[in-house]
Amino acid sequence: MLQARRKFSMLVILALIVSLLGACGGSNSGNKPSASNDSNGPTAEAGGKETDNNSGSDEVIVLKYATTPETAVAQSTKDLMALVEKKLGNVRLEPLIIPGEGTDWNKKVTISLMAGDEMDIIYQNATTFQKFATANLIEPLDDWIAEDNYDVKSIYGSSMSTFNGKTYMLPAFRDVHITMYNKDLFDRAGIPYPDNNTWTWDKYVEAAKAISQLGDGIYGSYMLDWDPYFMFSARQKKVPEYKEDGTSNYDDPAFAESMKFFYDLGNEWKVQPDFITFRSKKMPWDSFLAEGKYGMFVVGNWALQSAMNDTQYPRDWKMGVAIMPQVNEGEKISLGIMGGYSVAATSKNKKAAFEAAKVLAESQWELPGNVPARIDLKQEDVNAILNPMAEKLSKDDITVENLRDAILDPEMDIVNEKIVGKGMTAITTMITSEGELYASKQRSLEETMKVLKEKSDQAIKDDNSSS
């Protein structure tokens, strides 16, 4: 009997690991993932004497913060540790070094937690935390939130994510989709730059058509094989990807419409390379920045860091930044993903870990290079965050106001760019693989959505059987 239990436990662990590996972002083709999808995060070797946070003792509480060996010694990590100690006084973070990178690191953290190894704080994103929560590897934070009268909605707005009605992560960073555009090509085509208050997908297509008519291998649009592209408009419409009975919702017409829009960009309107060309030429993610032959690129704001690198991407043309195109004029709904902090179930100082997570979520933006998830910052704080970016993009005449309106508008509603729920790892892969078959004219739209629905339902069923 004991042997059977052990075998069952190992099956559960393996099932969770497999599902976690697919939730870390990026595509199978090796394209760069969204910035906040970094599975390692800012990081946590354990050490120091720990005490009960409620004991009233003045003794320093040492929290173990999971991290890779490389990030453990980085200056940014040392700054992070100093930030928590400065804000809390008697709480100190020390890195808990777990070998590995990316998905391998995530796997080892999962195994370590399931084995009961002690740690306190884990960096998560809005997709991975739900898998950890399902396996009871992280703690719900709602009781502490209520105890502290912590107004998460006012502080974080739509950056907050819950799972099964509970809060498991406090968001620290946001990465939202924006429109990067080539001002020179807009000027040559004689069309106005995107206006954040009126920018829609219809206007995106109009602009892309005008720019594509310039010839010389110039296209108005550039999108890739990343899974969010196939579902952009459906997710902006907030169409649920699961029905009330738990099965997939891919027979909803909104998903077929979204899939067809991606198809039409390359095959019908020919405003970007068709998918067969994209695949056969192995076109890289950074063609927009590297070649200057594409009018627009809808991508996570992480790509701005690359745009600021004059050495890698020297440009003789000016770039602009706007919000992601909207389904309806006047809306401000962007796809994105949040990175933040969770309290490990194996923590011996859970309340102290929650307080440290609050500090990290609220204050990590004070360190260079971080775009915060919180929406309640004062204008001078926003300026402090975005001024360095604006200065590096000054040659493009990009201002703090441009960046704020595209990335940090407090009225922006952020929808998770990834599917989150049962079978999500397999379904995410299927969205890309089935979408590619359709985009390359190997399958009809009707057949594509039928197969996606059937395979997704099976993935959900398989996931239920392993939980």
Secondary structure, 3 states (H helix, E strand, C coil): CHHHHHHHHHHHHHHHHHHHHCCCCCCCCCCCCCHHHCCCCCCCCCCCCCCCCCCCCCCCEEEEEEECHHHHCCHHHHHHHHHHHHHHCCEEEEEEECCCCHHHHHHHHHHHHHCCCCCCEEEEECCHHHHHHHCCCECCCHHHHHHCCCCHHHHHHHHCCCECCECCCEEEEEEEEEEEEEHHHHHHHCCCCCCCCCCEHHHHHHHHHHHHCCCCCCEEEECCCCHHHHHHHHHHCCCCCECCCCCECCCCHHHHHHHHHHHHHHHCCCCCCCHHHHHHCCCCCCHHHHHCCEEEEEEECCHHHHHCCCCCCCCCCCEEEEECCECCCCCCEEEEEEEEEEEECCCCCHHHHHHHHHHHHHHHHHCCCCCECCCCCCHHHHHHHHHHHHHHCHHHCCCHHHHHHHHCCCCCEEEECCCCCCCHHHHHHHHHHHHHHHHCCCCCHHHHHHHHHHHHHHHHHHHHHCC
